[in-house]
Amino acid sequence: MTTPAGSGHSGPVPGVPDWWVFRGSGRPRPHLDLAARLPPPPPWRTFRGEPHLPLPPEDKEGDRLLGTPPTVDTAPPEGSARRALIDKVNASLFLRRPLLLTGPPGSGKSSLAHQISRELGLGRVLRWSVNSRSTVTSALYEYDPLSQIHDLNLENARQRVLGATDRRYAEGGDEAARLRESARGIGRYLRLGPLGTAFLPHHLPRVLLIDNLDLGDYDLPNDLIDLFESGGYRIPELARLAGVADTIDVGTDDPDGTAPIQGGRVLCSAFPVVVLACASDHDLPPSLLRYCLPVRLAPPSEEELNAIVAAHFGGFGPDGSNDLVREFLRRGADGEPLAIDQLLGAIQLVSEVNNASPVPTPDQVRHLSDMLWHRLRDDRG
């Protein structure tokens, strides 16, 4: 079955199943009405956060990582690893479940999050890179009370030196208004992190990439499950002020972004598209593996690598790139841990050589690839 025309689609694409929302090309679809195309969430995955905030615009990070989008959509062949991956992405969109990607560094885990965002028009991708010191709380929000105390002391000192008082709250002033403004001032010292920003209430979901999950503390995945189950979180520093100022504006992870927080509680409306990326799932708790849709990224095929190269080099690969792609695949088949970035770097260098020599010789291609890839080859011992 193919995707029918209309209903926000740019047209039918042979071989694309009717139920797919994400086609997997990363090609923008400006006529797609995702809110109408995406079915409602299951009742147990429905959240009702308000008020709905607008999605931020896309940044240039997706173009940097993905290159030029393809001019047409094409469906991966039946039975291919790429088709199975797109099946899982669409299932995660429908079920509002995180996608757990495993694979070696440079295998394209981060690129998938940007493909989803660019194709579906979901704005800037939020990224949280996990390390051994990471906690869910610090990724939700950060509060800087020391700066707040410092600023209060400076203001008090200024008023003492000048002998000034705030005319807004002189005799007969509104004490309640003074307290409200003082409480709202905490928003200048509290900022939502990428995880906290992703769970703000939006009509359409944000895309959240959680990278290097396997580098985090053992308890971190279970803390994430608690967040995913509740669809939101509480900010105690703001909740304590709810009786004075119910709504407080705070900064977000988006450039110059702010969001109103009511009663110290954040609850999503559209559950974010969560992409969890790690090299291996061996050290992850079974509870997380059961909760997510797992995908082991397969090595890209020659056709897929050529498409990636074309996207980064103006629509076609430089002379000599096909030889490098085949060498890249050969070494991968031998168990050599190479990343797509290394392939692109070698092709970039070949393209520079091409300026002096229009057609690189096989010896030049071999020399350039060895120069860039030799360290990983030597690490095999």
RANOR-V787439 format. One line per field, one symbol per residue. psi: psi as a letter, one per 40 degrees, with the letter a starting at -180 (. if undefined). burial: I if it has 24 or more other ideal C-beta (glycine too) atoms within 12 Angstrom, else O. Layout:
psi = ???
burial = ???
This chain:
psi = iihiiafeieiihhehidehdheedehigdehgddddhiiiidefhifiiihiiiiiiaeddddddahiidiiihiiheiddddddddddddddefiihhhiiiheeedddddddddddefeahhhhhhiaeeiidddddihhgdddddddddddddddddefiihddfaheihddddddddddeddeehhhadddddeihidiiihhhhifdeeiidedddddddddddeaiigdddddededhdhhhiiieiheiiihhhfehhhidhhihhhhhidiedeiiddddddihihhhiiiiddddddddddeffeiiihedddddddddddddeehgiidddddddddddddddddhdhiidddddddddddedddddee.
burial = OOIOOOOOIIOOIOOIIOOIIIIIIIIIIOOIOIOOIIOOOOOOIOIOIOOOIOIIOIOOOIOOIIIIIIOOIOIIOOOOIIIOIIIIIIIIIIIIIIIIIIIIIIIIIIIIIIIIIIIIIIIIIIIIOIOOOIOIIOIIIIIOOOOOOOOOOOOOOOOOOOOOOOOOOOOOOOOOOOOOOIIIIIIOIIIIIIIIIIIIIIOIIIIIIIIIIIIIOOOIIOIIIOIIOOIIIIIOIIOOIOOIIOOIIIIIIIOOIIIIIIIIIIIIIIIIIIIIIIIOIOOIIOOIIOIIIIIIIOIIOIOIIIIIIIIIIOOOIIIIIIIIIIIIIOIIOOOIIIIIIIIIIIIIIIIOIOOOOOOIOOOIIOOIIOOIIOOIOOOOO
